[in-house]
Amino acid sequence: MILKSVLKNLCIVSILLSLSACGVFIEPYTAPVPQGKEIKNKKLFDIKPNMTKGEVVYILGSPDIVDTFNPNQYIYINTYKKHMTDTDFSESKLILTFNNQDRLVGISGNYAPPTDEPVF
C-alpha cells in the first residue's frame, strides 16, 4: 500500500516536472553568418593610389562585385549577422575605382580608415 502511494506521488511529480519544462524554452544556438570578405585594417593600409588592378587583387583578393557597366570599379562587401533570424546586421563596403590605364584613382566606402600603424 505504501509502495503504491509512493509510486503514485512519484508519477505525479515526474509529470508535473515534465510539463513545467515545456514552459521554459531555451533558444537553440545559431551560428553567426558572415558573408563576403572581411578586409583587415592592415590590408587597407597596404592599398596605395596608383596601384594596378593586379596589385590590388594580390592584396585584397578578387572583388565580390565587378560592375558590368563600369569594369573599372571593384566592390568588396562584407555583411555580418549574429543569428540567421536577426534583422540587424552590419555591412561594410569598399569601392575601388580605376582609370583607363588600370591604376587606382579612388577609394570610398564605409570601412574604417587605416590607422598610422598596421594592426596585426
GUZATOR-810487 format. One record per residue: residue number from 0; residue in one letter; x, y, z of N, C-alpha, C, O in turn. Coordinates in steps of 0.05 Angstrom, whole numbers. Example, Ala and Ser with C-alpha at 12.3 -4.5 7.8 and 13.67 -1.06 7.14 Angstrom:
<atoms>
+-----+----+--------+--------+--------+--------+--------+--------+--------+--------+--------+--------+--------+--------+
!   i ! aa !   n_px !   n_py !   n_pz !  ca_px !  ca_py !  ca_pz !   c_px !   c_py !   c_pz !   o_px !   o_py !   o_pz !
+-----+----+--------+--------+--------+--------+--------+--------+--------+--------+--------+--------+--------+--------+
!   0 !  a !    264 !   -114 !    156 !    246 !    -90 !    156 !    264 !    -66 !    156 !    285 !    -66 !    169 !
!   1 !  s !    257 !    -45 !    142 !    273 !    -21 !    143 !    258 !      1 !    157 !    268 !     23 !    161 !
+-----+----+--------+--------+--------+--------+--------+--------+--------+--------+--------+--------+--------+--------+
</atoms>
This chain:
<atoms>
+-----+----+--------+--------+--------+--------+--------+--------+--------+--------+--------+--------+--------+--------+
!   i ! aa !   n_px !   n_py !   n_pz !  ca_px !  ca_py !  ca_pz !   c_px !   c_py !   c_pz !   o_px !   o_py !   o_pz !
+-----+----+--------+--------+--------+--------+--------+--------+--------+--------+--------+--------+--------+--------+
!   0 !  m !     16 !    -24 !      0 !      0 !      0 !      0 !     17 !     25 !      0 !     12 !     44 !    -15 !
!   1 !  i !     37 !     25 !     17 !     55 !     48 !     18 !     71 !     51 !     -8 !     75 !     73 !    -18 !
!   2 !  l !     79 !     29 !    -19 !     94 !     29 !    -44 !     76 !     40 !    -66 !     86 !     55 !    -84 !
!   3 !  k !     51 !     33 !    -66 !     32 !     43 !    -86 !     29 !     74 !    -84 !     29 !     87 !   -105 !
!   4 !  s !     27 !     85 !    -60 !     24 !    114 !    -57 !     50 !    128 !    -65 !     49 !    150 !    -75 !
!   5 !  v !     72 !    116 !    -58 !     98 !    128 !    -65 !    101 !    129 !    -96 !    110 !    150 !   -107 !
!   6 !  l !     94 !    107 !   -109 !     95 !    107 !   -139 !     76 !    127 !   -151 !     83 !    140 !   -171 !
!   7 !  k !     52 !    129 !   -139 !     32 !    148 !   -149 !     43 !    177 !   -147 !     41 !    192 !   -165 !
!   8 !  n !     54 !    183 !   -123 !     65 !    210 !   -119 !     89 !    215 !   -137 !     93 !    237 !   -147 !
!   9 !  l !    105 !    195 !   -141 !    129 !    198 !   -159 !    120 !    203 !   -188 !    132 !    219 !   -201 !
!  10 !  c !     99 !    189 !   -196 !     88 !    194 !   -223 !     77 !    222 !   -226 !     82 !    235 !   -247 !
!  11 !  i !     63 !    231 !   -206 !     51 !    258 !   -207 !     74 !    279 !   -208 !     72 !    298 !   -224 !
!  12 !  v !     94 !    276 !   -192 !    116 !    295 !   -191 !    131 !    295 !   -218 !    138 !    316 !   -228 !
!  13 !  s !    136 !    271 !   -229 !    150 !    270 !   -254 !    134 !    282 !   -277 !    145 !    295 !   -295 !
!  14 !  i !    108 !    278 !   -277 !     90 !    291 !   -297 !     91 !    321 !   -295 !     92 !    335 !   -314 !
!  15 !  l !     89 !    331 !   -270 !     89 !    360 !   -265 !    116 !    372 !   -274 !    116 !    394 !   -286 !
!  16 !  l !    137 !    359 !   -268 !    163 !    369 !   -276 !    166 !    369 !   -306 !    178 !    387 !   -318 !
!  17 !  s !    156 !    348 !   -319 !    157 !    347 !   -348 !    141 !    369 !   -361 !    150 !    381 !   -380 !
!  18 !  l !    117 !    374 !   -350 !    101 !    396 !   -361 !    113 !    423 !   -356 !    110 !    441 !   -373 !
!  19 !  s !    125 !    427 !   -334 !    137 !    453 !   -328 !    161 !    458 !   -346 !    167 !    481 !   -352 !
!  20 !  a !    174 !    437 !   -355 !    197 !    441 !   -373 !    188 !    451 !   -401 !    203 !    463 !   -415 !
!  21 !  c !    163 !    445 !   -408 !    152 !    455 !   -434 !    149 !    485 !   -434 !    151 !    498 !   -455 !
!  22 !  g !    145 !    497 !   -411 !    141 !    526 !   -409 !    166 !    542 !   -412 !    165 !    565 !   -419 !
!  23 !  v !    189 !    530 !   -406 !    214 !    544 !   -408 !    227 !    536 !   -434 !    236 !    513 !   -438 !
!  24 !  f !    229 !    555 !   -452 !    241 !    548 !   -478 !    268 !    562 !   -480 !    269 !    587 !   -480 !
!  25 !  i !    288 !    547 !   -483 !    315 !    558 !   -486 !    321 !    559 !   -516 !    318 !    539 !   -530 !
!  26 !  e !    329 !    583 !   -524 !    334 !    587 !   -553 !    359 !    571 !   -561 !    379 !    574 !   -548 !
!  27 !  p !    356 !    556 !   -582 !    380 !    540 !   -591 !    401 !    558 !   -602 !    396 !    580 !   -612 !
!  28 !  y !    426 !    548 !   -601 !    448 !    564 !   -612 !    446 !    564 !   -642 !    442 !    544 !   -655 !
!  29 !  t !    450 !    588 !   -653 !    453 !    590 !   -682 !    479 !    604 !   -688 !    487 !    623 !   -675 !
!  30 !  a !    493 !    594 !   -707 !    520 !    604 !   -714 !    518 !    632 !   -727 !    498 !    638 !   -741 !
!  31 !  p !    538 !    649 !   -722 !    538 !    675 !   -736 !    541 !    671 !   -766 !    551 !    651 !   -775 !
!  32 !  v !    531 !    690 !   -781 !    530 !    688 !   -810 !    547 !    710 !   -823 !    537 !    731 !   -829 !
!  33 !  p !    574 !    705 !   -826 !    589 !    725 !   -841 !    588 !    719 !   -871 !    589 !    696 !   -879 !
!  34 !  q !    586 !    740 !   -887 !    586 !    736 !   -916 !    605 !    757 !   -929 !    607 !    780 !   -919 !
!  35 !  g !    619 !    749 !   -949 !    637 !    767 !   -963 !    665 !    765 !   -950 !    670 !    748 !   -934 !
!  36 !  k !    682 !    783 !   -959 !    710 !    783 !   -949 !    712 !    803 !   -927 !    703 !    826 !   -929 !
!  37 !  e !    724 !    795 !   -905 !    730 !    814 !   -883 !    757 !    826 !   -889 !    777 !    811 !   -890 !
!  38 !  i !    758 !    852 !   -894 !    783 !    865 !   -900 !    795 !    876 !   -875 !    784 !    894 !   -862 !
!  39 !  k !    818 !    866 !   -868 !    832 !    875 !   -843 !    844 !    902 !   -848 !    850 !    911 !   -870 !
!  40 !  n !    848 !    916 !   -826 !    860 !    943 !   -826 !    888 !    943 !   -839 !    895 !    962 !   -853 !
!  41 !  k !    903 !    922 !   -835 !    930 !    920 !   -846 !    928 !    920 !   -877 !    945 !    932 !   -890 !
!  42 !  k !    909 !    906 !   -888 !    906 !    905 !   -917 !    898 !    932 !   -928 !    908 !    940 !   -950 !
!  43 !  l !    881 !    947 !   -915 !    874 !    973 !   -924 !    898 !    992 !   -923 !    901 !   1010 !   -940 !
!  44 !  f !    915 !    988 !   -903 !    939 !   1004 !   -900 !    958 !   1000 !   -924 !    972 !   1018 !   -932 !
!  45 !  d !    957 !    976 !   -936 !    975 !    969 !   -959 !    965 !    980 !   -985 !    980 !    982 !  -1004 !
!  46 !  i !    940 !    988 !   -987 !    929 !    998 !  -1012 !    938 !   1027 !  -1015 !    934 !   1044 !   -998 !
!  47 !  k !    950 !   1033 !  -1038 !    960 !   1060 !  -1044 !    949 !   1069 !  -1071 !    943 !   1053 !  -1088 !
!  48 !  p !    946 !   1096 !  -1074 !    937 !   1106 !  -1100 !    957 !   1099 !  -1122 !    981 !   1095 !  -1117 !
!  49 !  n !    948 !   1096 !  -1146 !    964 !   1090 !  -1170 !    973 !   1061 !  -1171 !    990 !   1054 !  -1187 !
!  50 !  m !    962 !   1043 !  -1154 !    968 !   1014 !  -1156 !    953 !   1003 !  -1180 !    932 !   1014 !  -1188 !
!  51 !  t !    963 !    981 !  -1191 !    949 !    968 !  -1213 !    927 !    950 !  -1202 !    926 !    944 !  -1178 !
!  52 !  k !    909 !    942 !  -1220 !    888 !    923 !  -1211 !    900 !    897 !  -1201 !    890 !    886 !  -1181 !
!  53 !  g !    921 !    888 !  -1214 !    933 !    863 !  -1205 !    945 !    865 !  -1177 !    943 !    846 !  -1162 !
!  54 !  e !    957 !    887 !  -1171 !    968 !    891 !  -1144 !    946 !    892 !  -1123 !    949 !    881 !  -1101 !
!  55 !  v !    924 !    905 !  -1129 !    901 !    907 !  -1111 !    890 !    879 !  -1106 !    884 !    871 !  -1084 !
!  56 !  v !    886 !    864 !  -1128 !    875 !    836 !  -1125 !    895 !    819 !  -1109 !    886 !    801 !  -1094 !
!  57 !  y !    920 !    823 !  -1112 !    940 !    807 !  -1097 !    937 !    812 !  -1067 !    940 !    794 !  -1051 !
!  58 !  i !    932 !    838 !  -1060 !    929 !    845 !  -1031 !    902 !    837 !  -1020 !    901 !    825 !   -999 !
!  59 !  l !    881 !    845 !  -1034 !    854 !    841 !  -1023 !    839 !    816 !  -1032 !    819 !    808 !  -1020 !
!  60 !  g !    849 !    804 !  -1053 !    835 !    781 !  -1065 !    816 !    792 !  -1087 !    813 !    816 !  -1090 !
!  61 !  s !    804 !    773 !  -1101 !    786 !    782 !  -1123 !    762 !    796 !  -1111 !    753 !    789 !  -1090 !
!  62 !  p !    752 !    816 !  -1126 !    729 !    832 !  -1115 !    704 !    815 !  -1114 !    700 !    796 !  -1129 !
!  63 !  d !    686 !    823 !  -1096 !    660 !    810 !  -1095 !    642 !    817 !  -1119 !    628 !    800 !  -1129 !
!  64 !  i !    644 !    842 !  -1127 !    628 !    851 !  -1150 !    646 !    868 !  -1168 !    661 !    886 !  -1159 !
!  65 !  v !    645 !    862 !  -1194 !    657 !    879 !  -1215 !    633 !    889 !  -1230 !    618 !    874 !  -1243 !
!  66 !  d !    629 !    915 !  -1229 !    606 !    928 !  -1242 !    606 !    922 !  -1272 !    626 !    927 !  -1286 !
!  67 !  t !    584 !    912 !  -1282 !    581 !    905 !  -1310 !    584 !    929 !  -1328 !    596 !    928 !  -1349 !
!  68 !  f !    572 !    951 !  -1319 !    572 !    976 !  -1335 !    596 !    993 !  -1330 !    601 !   1012 !  -1345 !
!  69 !  n !    611 !    987 !  -1309 !    636 !   1002 !  -1303 !    657 !    982 !  -1294 !    660 !    979 !  -1270 !
!  70 !  p !    671 !    969 !  -1312 !    691 !    949 !  -1304 !    715 !    960 !  -1289 !    732 !    945 !  -1279 !
!  71 !  n !    717 !    987 !  -1288 !    739 !   1000 !  -1273 !    731 !   1005 !  -1244 !    744 !   1020 !  -1231 !
!  72 !  q !    711 !    991 !  -1235 !    702 !    994 !  -1207 !    701 !    967 !  -1194 !    686 !    949 !  -1203 !
!  73 !  y !    717 !    963 !  -1173 !    716 !    938 !  -1157 !    701 !    944 !  -1131 !    706 !    964 !  -1118 !
!  74 !  i !    683 !    925 !  -1123 !    668 !    929 !  -1099 !    673 !    905 !  -1081 !    669 !    882 !  -1089 !
!  75 !  y !    680 !    910 !  -1056 !    684 !    890 !  -1036 !    663 !    894 !  -1014 !    661 !    916 !  -1003 !
!  76 !  i !    646 !    874 !  -1009 !    625 !    876 !   -989 !    628 !    855 !   -968 !    635 !    832 !   -974 !
!  77 !  n !    623 !    863 !   -943 !    623 !    844 !   -921 !    599 !    849 !   -903 !    595 !    871 !   -894 !
!  78 !  t !    582 !    829 !   -899 !    560 !    831 !   -881 !    563 !    811 !   -858 !    575 !    790 !   -862 !
!  79 !  y !    552 !    818 !   -835 !    555 !    801 !   -812 !    529 !    802 !   -796 !    520 !    823 !   -788 !
!  80 !  k !    517 !    778 !   -791 !    494 !    776 !   -773 !    501 !    758 !   -750 !    515 !    738 !   -753 !
!  81 !  k !    491 !    765 !   -726 !    496 !    748 !   -703 !    481 !    722 !   -706 !    492 !    700 !   -699 !
!  82 !  h !    456 !    723 !   -715 !    439 !    700 !   -718 !    426 !    701 !   -745 !    422 !    723 !   -756 !
!  83 !  m !    418 !    679 !   -756 !    406 !    678 !   -782 !    379 !    693 !   -782 !    372 !    705 !   -803 !
!  84 !  t !    365 !    693 !   -760 !    339 !    706 !   -759 !    340 !    736 !   -752 !    320 !    750 !   -753 !
!  85 !  d !    364 !    746 !   -745 !    366 !    774 !   -738 !    361 !    792 !   -762 !    369 !    786 !   -784 !
!  86 !  t !    347 !    814 !   -757 !    343 !    834 !   -778 !    365 !    855 !   -776 !    369 !    871 !   -795 !
!  87 !  d !    379 !    856 !   -754 !    400 !    875 !   -750 !    427 !    863 !   -759 !    434 !    842 !   -749 !
!  88 !  f !    440 !    876 !   -777 !    466 !    865 !   -786 !    484 !    889 !   -793 !    475 !    911 !   -797 !
!  89 !  s !    510 !    883 !   -794 !    529 !    904 !   -802 !    539 !    898 !   -830 !    543 !    875 !   -837 !
!  90 !  e !    543 !    919 !   -845 !    552 !    916 !   -872 !    575 !    936 !   -877 !    573 !    959 !   -870 !
!  91 !  s !    597 !    926 !   -888 !    619 !    942 !   -895 !    623 !    941 !   -925 !    621 !    919 !   -937 !
!  92 !  k !    628 !    963 !   -938 !    631 !    964 !   -967 !    656 !    980 !   -974 !    660 !   1002 !   -963 !
!  93 !  l !    672 !    970 !   -992 !    696 !    984 !  -1001 !    694 !    985 !  -1032 !    691 !    965 !  -1045 !
!  94 !  i !    695 !   1009 !  -1042 !    693 !   1013 !  -1071 !    719 !   1025 !  -1081 !    728 !   1046 !  -1072 !
!  95 !  l !    732 !   1011 !  -1100 !    757 !   1020 !  -1111 !    752 !   1027 !  -1140 !    741 !   1011 !  -1155 !
!  96 !  t !    761 !   1050 !  -1148 !    757 !   1060 !  -1176 !    784 !   1062 !  -1190 !    804 !   1072 !  -1178 !
!  97 !  f !    785 !   1052 !  -1214 !    810 !   1052 !  -1230 !    806 !   1070 !  -1255 !    783 !   1074 !  -1264 !
!  98 !  n !    828 !   1080 !  -1266 !    826 !   1095 !  -1290 !    829 !   1076 !  -1314 !    830 !   1052 !  -1311 !
!  99 !  n !    831 !   1087 !  -1338 !    832 !   1070 !  -1362 !    859 !   1056 !  -1365 !    861 !   1037 !  -1380 !
! 100 !  q !    879 !   1064 !  -1350 !    905 !   1051 !  -1350 !    907 !   1030 !  -1328 !    928 !   1021 !  -1321 !
! 101 !  d !    884 !   1023 !  -1316 !    882 !   1004 !  -1294 !    898 !   1012 !  -1270 !    910 !    995 !  -1256 !
! 102 !  r !    898 !   1037 !  -1264 !    911 !   1048 !  -1240 !    890 !   1058 !  -1220 !    870 !   1069 !  -1228 !
! 103 !  l !    895 !   1052 !  -1194 !    876 !   1060 !  -1173 !    875 !   1090 !  -1170 !    896 !   1103 !  -1166 !
! 104 !  v !    851 !   1102 !  -1173 !    848 !   1131 !  -1171 !    829 !   1139 !  -1149 !    829 !   1162 !  -1140 !
! 105 !  g !    812 !   1120 !  -1139 !    793 !   1128 !  -1118 !    787 !   1105 !  -1099 !    785 !   1082 !  -1107 !
! 106 !  i !    784 !   1112 !  -1074 !    777 !   1093 !  -1053 !    754 !   1105 !  -1037 !    756 !   1127 !  -1027 !
! 107 !  s !    732 !   1090 !  -1035 !    709 !   1100 !  -1020 !    695 !   1077 !  -1006 !    703 !   1053 !  -1011 !
! 108 !  g !    676 !   1082 !   -989 !    662 !   1062 !   -975 !    659 !   1069 !   -946 !    666 !   1091 !   -938 !
! 109 !  n !    650 !   1050 !   -930 !    646 !   1055 !   -902 !    664 !   1039 !   -884 !    658 !   1035 !   -860 !
! 110 !  y !    687 !   1029 !   -894 !    707 !   1016 !   -878 !    721 !   1038 !   -861 !    723 !   1061 !   -870 !
! 111 !  a !    729 !   1031 !   -838 !    744 !   1050 !   -821 !    771 !   1056 !   -835 !    783 !   1038 !   -846 !
! 112 !  p !    779 !   1081 !   -836 !    804 !   1087 !   -849 !    828 !   1074 !   -835 !    826 !   1070 !   -810 !
! 113 !  p !    849 !   1067 !   -849 !    871 !   1054 !   -836 !    885 !   1072 !   -816 !    886 !   1097 !   -820 !
! 114 !  t !    895 !   1061 !   -795 !    909 !   1076 !   -775 !    938 !   1080 !   -784 !    946 !   1069 !   -804 !
! 115 !  d !    953 !   1096 !   -769 !    981 !   1101 !   -776 !    997 !   1076 !   -774 !   1016 !   1072 !   -790 !
! 116 !  e !    991 !   1059 !   -756 !   1006 !   1034 !   -752 !    989 !   1010 !   -761 !    965 !   1009 !   -755 !
! 117 !  p !   1000 !    992 !   -777 !    984 !    969 !   -784 !    976 !    952 !   -760 !    992 !    948 !   -741 !
! 118 !  v !    952 !    942 !   -761 !    942 !    925 !   -739 !    946 !    896 !   -747 !    936 !    887 !   -768 !
! 119 !  f !    960 !    881 !   -731 !    965 !    853 !   -738 !    946 !    834 !   -724 !    948 !    810 !   -728 !
+-----+----+--------+--------+--------+--------+--------+--------+--------+--------+--------+--------+--------+--------+
</atoms>
